[in-house]
């Protein structure tokens, strides 16, 4: 995507649903440098409830002229052109590749539902690193909303509440949003050419090197001192139980 120009896209809203001030300096650094169309606003809402934060952000966004919303948590790191790359696809909903920030570092993208658990919560099959194409877009059933770009008309079609927990206690607002979007007739895509890092002890990035997908551990403050593990941690991982039920760690 050479020659991306922010003047080619309409303004939108960068949504940051924090329950405290930004936890990681790497996030603050990347947000400061983020390239977005002129007129784009930063909307940060703070409370102990991610669901409440997200619904307040969407409600405020729809009261403006924002054409899109880009969702990003304060434990992520990203490249300067991430928003422009996603906007260039001109899709209803598109997300970058993202992994969980803890073991087994599985991808936060799910290609199909595979039944329910003992509490009746849906189980999802996580995309595997060795199933990813070399380039392009992958249609998915659901994905984490971290880094997800959503067009305004999708939010208008879904209606309030846009985000909620399926049973009032399980932290699966990402998956519930994807379910609502699908029910409204919208397809979710993942852009494998665009990835974001998930920050824990170190930042984890889905990465393609030497014609193979894997995970990179990026140790902050160490420059380019990172570790690449081809194929991910567990190539046949179906996702830890909380991942499969859509409980995602922000």
C-alpha positions as CSV (number, residue, x, y, z in Angstrom):
1,X,0.0,0.0,0.0
2,X,2.5,2.6,-1.1
3,X,1.5,6.2,-1.3
4,X,-1.1,6.2,1.5
5,X,-2.3,9.8,2.0
6,X,-4.4,10.8,4.9
7,X,-6.1,13.5,2.8
8,X,-7.7,10.7,0.7
9,X,-9.9,9.5,3.6
10,X,-12.7,11.1,5.8
11,X,-12.2,11.9,9.4
12,X,-13.2,9.4,12.1
13,X,-12.8,8.6,15.8
14,X,-10.0,6.7,17.5
15,X,-11.7,4.9,20.4
16,X,-9.7,4.1,23.5
17,X,-11.8,2.2,26.1
18,X,-9.5,2.4,29.2
19,X,-10.2,1.6,32.8
20,X,-7.3,3.7,33.8
21,X,-4.8,6.0,32.2
22,X,-2.6,4.4,29.5
23,X,-0.6,1.7,31.1
24,X,2.3,1.4,28.7
25,X,4.6,4.1,27.4
26,X,4.9,2.3,24.0
27,X,1.1,2.8,23.4
28,X,1.4,6.5,24.2
29,X,4.4,6.8,21.9
30,X,2.6,5.1,19.0
31,X,-0.6,7.1,19.6
32,X,1.3,10.3,19.4
33,X,2.8,9.4,16.1
34,X,-0.4,7.8,14.6
35,X,-1.2,9.1,11.1
36,X,-4.9,9.8,10.7
37,X,-7.1,11.9,8.4
38,X,-7.5,15.6,9.4
39,X,-10.4,16.1,11.7
40,X,-10.1,12.7,13.4
41,X,-10.8,12.9,17.1
42,X,-9.4,10.8,20.0
43,X,-12.2,9.5,22.3
44,X,-11.1,8.0,25.6
45,X,-13.6,6.8,28.2
46,X,-12.6,5.6,31.6
47,X,-14.5,3.2,34.0
48,X,-14.1,-0.3,35.3
49,X,-16.5,-1.5,32.5
50,X,-15.1,-1.9,29.0
51,X,-18.7,-2.4,27.8
52,X,-19.8,0.9,29.3
53,X,-16.7,2.7,27.9
54,X,-17.3,1.4,24.4
55,X,-21.0,2.2,24.3
56,X,-20.3,5.7,25.5
57,X,-17.6,6.2,22.9
58,X,-19.9,5.0,20.1
59,X,-22.8,7.2,21.3
60,X,-20.5,10.2,21.3
61,X,-19.0,9.3,17.9
62,X,-22.5,9.1,16.2
63,X,-23.2,12.6,17.4
64,X,-20.3,13.8,15.3
65,X,-19.6,13.5,11.6
66,X,-17.1,10.7,12.1
67,X,-17.2,8.3,9.2
68,X,-15.5,5.4,11.0
69,X,-14.2,4.2,14.4
70,X,-10.9,2.6,15.1
71,X,-10.8,0.7,18.4
72,X,-7.5,0.3,20.3
73,X,-6.7,-0.7,23.8
74,X,-3.9,0.9,25.9
75,X,-1.9,-2.4,25.9
76,X,-1.2,-2.4,22.2
77,X,1.6,-1.1,20.0
78,X,1.1,-0.3,16.3
79,X,2.8,1.2,13.3
80,X,2.1,4.8,12.2
81,X,0.2,3.9,9.1
82,X,-2.1,1.3,10.6
83,X,-5.3,3.3,10.4
84,X,-4.6,4.4,6.8
85,X,-3.9,0.8,5.7
86,X,-7.2,-0.4,7.1
87,X,-9.1,2.5,5.6
88,X,-7.7,1.8,2.2
89,X,-9.6,-1.5,2.0
90,X,-12.9,0.5,2.2
91,X,-14.6,-2.5,4.0
92,X,-17.4,-2.4,6.5
93,X,-15.3,-4.0,9.3
94,X,-11.6,-4.9,9.1
95,X,-9.1,-5.8,11.8
96,X,-5.4,-6.3,11.8
97,X,-3.7,-9.5,12.9
98,X,-3.4,-9.6,16.6
99,X,-2.4,-12.3,19.1
100,X,-3.1,-12.8,22.8
101,X,-0.5,-11.3,25.0
102,X,0.0,-14.4,27.1
103,X,0.6,-18.1,26.4
104,X,-0.2,-19.7,24.1
105,X,-0.2,-16.4,22.1
106,X,-2.9,-17.7,19.8
107,X,-4.4,-15.4,17.2
108,X,-7.4,-13.4,18.2
109,X,-9.4,-14.2,15.1
110,X,-11.9,-17.1,14.8
111,X,-13.0,-18.8,11.6
112,X,-16.0,-20.7,12.8
113,X,-18.1,-21.6,15.9
114,X,-17.6,-25.1,17.2
115,X,-20.4,-25.7,19.7
116,X,-20.9,-24.5,23.2
117,X,-19.2,-25.0,26.6
118,X,-20.9,-26.3,29.8
119,X,-22.4,-22.9,30.5
120,X,-23.9,-22.5,27.0
121,X,-21.3,-20.0,25.9
122,X,-20.2,-20.3,22.2
123,X,-16.9,-21.9,21.4
124,X,-14.8,-20.7,18.5
125,X,-12.0,-22.2,16.5
126,X,-9.0,-19.8,16.5
127,X,-7.2,-19.2,13.2
128,X,-3.9,-21.1,13.2
129,X,-0.7,-19.5,12.1
130,X,-0.1,-22.2,9.4
131,X,-3.6,-21.5,8.0
132,X,-2.9,-17.9,7.2
133,X,-2.4,-16.8,3.5
134,X,0.8,-15.1,2.6
135,X,-1.0,-11.8,1.9
136,X,-4.5,-10.3,1.7
137,X,-7.8,-10.4,3.5
138,X,-9.3,-13.3,5.4
139,X,-13.1,-13.4,6.2
140,X,-13.7,-14.5,9.8
141,X,-16.6,-15.2,12.0
142,X,-15.3,-13.1,14.8
143,X,-12.2,-11.2,15.9
144,X,-10.9,-9.2,18.8
145,X,-11.9,-5.5,18.4
146,X,-8.4,-4.3,19.3
147,X,-7.3,-2.5,16.1
148,X,-10.6,-3.1,14.4
149,X,-11.9,-0.4,12.1
150,X,-15.7,-0.1,11.8
151,X,-17.6,2.1,9.4
152,X,-20.3,4.4,10.8
153,X,-23.2,2.8,8.9
154,X,-22.4,-0.6,10.7
155,X,-22.8,1.0,14.1
156,X,-26.0,2.8,13.0
157,X,-27.4,-0.5,11.8
158,X,-26.6,-2.4,15.0
159,X,-28.0,0.2,17.4
160,X,-27.6,0.7,21.1
161,X,-26.2,-1.3,23.0
162,X,-23.4,-2.0,20.5
163,X,-21.3,-3.8,23.1
164,X,-22.5,-6.1,25.9
165,X,-21.5,-9.3,27.7
166,X,-23.5,-12.3,26.5
167,X,-24.4,-13.5,30.0
168,X,-23.7,-10.4,32.1
169,X,-20.4,-11.7,33.5
170,X,-18.3,-13.2,30.8
171,X,-15.9,-10.6,29.3
172,X,-16.8,-11.4,25.6
173,X,-18.0,-8.0,24.4
174,X,-15.7,-8.3,21.3
175,X,-17.4,-11.5,20.2
176,X,-20.8,-10.2,21.0
177,X,-20.2,-7.2,18.8
178,X,-19.1,-9.4,16.0
179,X,-22.2,-11.5,16.4
180,X,-24.4,-8.4,16.2
181,X,-22.6,-7.2,13.1
182,X,-23.0,-10.6,11.4
183,X,-26.7,-10.6,12.3
184,X,-27.0,-7.1,10.7
185,X,-25.5,-8.6,7.5
186,X,-21.9,-7.4,7.7
187,X,-18.8,-9.5,7.1
188,X,-15.7,-9.1,9.2
189,X,-12.3,-9.4,7.6
190,X,-8.7,-9.6,8.9
191,X,-5.9,-8.0,7.0
192,X,-2.9,-10.3,7.3
193,X,-0.6,-7.6,5.9
194,X,-1.3,-5.4,8.9
195,X,-0.6,-6.5,12.4
196,X,-0.5,-4.9,15.9
197,X,1.4,-5.9,19.0
198,X,-0.1,-6.9,22.3
199,X,1.8,-5.7,25.3
200,X,2.4,-7.8,28.4
201,X,5.9,-8.6,29.7
202,X,6.9,-8.0,26.1
203,X,5.0,-7.1,23.0
204,X,3.8,-10.0,20.8
205,X,3.3,-9.5,17.1
206,X,2.0,-12.0,14.5
207,X,4.8,-12.0,11.9
208,X,5.7,-13.5,8.6
209,X,9.5,-14.2,8.1
210,X,11.3,-16.3,5.6
211,X,7.9,-17.5,4.1
212,X,6.5,-18.7,7.4
213,X,4.1,-17.3,9.9
214,X,4.9,-17.1,13.6
215,X,5.0,-14.9,16.6
216,X,7.6,-12.2,17.5
217,X,8.4,-11.3,21.0
218,X,9.5,-7.7,21.0
219,X,11.4,-6.7,24.2
220,X,10.6,-3.0,24.7
221,X,13.6,-0.7,25.2
222,X,15.9,-3.2,23.5
223,X,15.8,-1.8,20.0
224,X,15.5,-4.6,17.4
225,X,16.3,-7.3,20.0
226,X,13.4,-9.5,19.3
227,X,12.7,-13.3,19.1
228,X,10.8,-14.9,16.3
229,X,9.1,-18.3,16.8
230,X,8.0,-19.9,13.6
231,X,4.5,-21.5,13.6
232,X,3.6,-19.9,17.0
233,X,3.8,-21.7,20.3
234,X,1.3,-24.5,19.6
235,X,0.5,-25.0,15.9
236,X,-2.6,-27.0,16.7
237,X,-3.9,-24.8,19.5
238,X,-7.7,-24.5,19.5
239,X,-7.3,-21.6,22.0
240,X,-7.3,-21.7,25.8
241,X,-10.9,-22.2,27.2
242,X,-11.4,-18.5,27.8
243,X,-10.3,-17.6,24.3
244,X,-12.6,-20.1,22.8
245,X,-15.6,-18.6,24.6
246,X,-14.5,-15.2,23.4
247,X,-13.1,-13.9,26.6
248,X,-10.3,-11.6,25.3
249,X,-7.6,-9.9,27.4
250,X,-7.3,-6.2,26.7
